Amino acid sequence: MTDIPRLMRALRLHRAPADHYTLDEVPVPEAEGTKVLIKIGAAGLCHTDMMVMEGSFGGGLPLIGSHEPAGTVVALGEEAERAGTVKKGDRVAALLPKDVCGECSDCTLGDWKYCANSKYGGINTDGFFGEYALVEVKHCVPIPETMSFEQAAPLTCAGVTIYTAIRRANLREGDVLAISGLGALGSLGVQMGKALGYKVIGIDARPEPIELVKSFKLAPDLVIDASKTSAKDTIKEIVKLRAEGYKGWDGADVTILTADPVSSQTFAATITRRHGHLILVAQPPELKFEFKNFIFQDLTLSGSLHGNEKDLKETIELCDKFDIRSEVAKFTIDQHERMVSSVHEKGRKGKNVLVF
């Protein structure tokens, strides 16, 4: 194992709002207690990172960006070593929460991912846009040798978030799942939905993501360009996906919202069948629905927050088994300004990933 240096290069956000990170040299953190030090192989740039740069999450600055890590274990704290779940040299992906309290109602009675006392890497404490980073041992999940770091990293947020939302839908094989927004989450989600045996609809208004999902081995059964097709006409196309003899309501059984625009919210609610389920994973500044969607359609709206270590393990296993992949654009740390700026370019698709 390579000796761990004293200093490392990292992308830090010193103030918000800001257009870019600053490339700094900072001390390599030490693994203590339940923490594991990983040498970062790849770290994803997420929409939430852009929100942090805009100042949407308040304080905690300066901090190292990114909450999507994958890398190699190089050191363990004493408690982490005693846990025996990972060892030096292991290739792992890890979740973003840090310092989960273990004492609140969510930690003891529910799911620790909702712990209100935890910190979030890249959001209000140091993340993973550095050569090394600390993660919680219980949040580490092994990466198969068949999966690269740049494919594994997006699964730790985008992947596990859409997977958990799909599982939350409680669909049966053959049910109709619509995913609104075909960015990093949606492009993974349509592939996962097909792998799990659902009828899948992908919805976007941008030509590049639409063409991308059409090219997948696990392509959606129906792809809708919302800039050209009305919600009413979309429902007519959904009817054609149903098995012969289907008796039920017109529309998708479940629609997952990964896109922010209000127009996408209205469209999603309209195409979801009566008594259906809308699941929100996007983070729009406002939600705007009509009362009739909930009173007369009897829709249920719920949110879904990333996932825990079990969810991440299942996400990685599913993606490895069915060769579910992100469309990745790779950048080095010296190309960080280009990595961030390219997010705003017309025609962009897929996921930006920092590689080391």
Secondary structure, DSSP 8 states (H G I E B T S, - for coil): -----SEEEEEEE-SSS-SS-EEEEEE-----TTEEEEEEEEEE--HHHHHHHHTTT----SEE--S-EEEEEEEE-HHHHHH-S--TT-EEEE-SEES--S-SHHHHHS-GGG-TT-EEBTTTB--SSBSEEEEEGGGEEE--TTS-HHHHGGGGTHHHHHHHHHHHT---TT-EEEEE--SHHHHHHHHHHHHTT-EEEEEES-HHHHHHHHTSTT--SEEEETTTS-HHHHHHHHHTTS-TT--S-SSEEEEEE----HHHHHHHHHHEEEEEEEEE-S--S-----HHHHHTS--EEEE-----HHHHHHHHHHHHHHT----EEEE-GGGHHHHHHGGGSTT--SEEEEE-
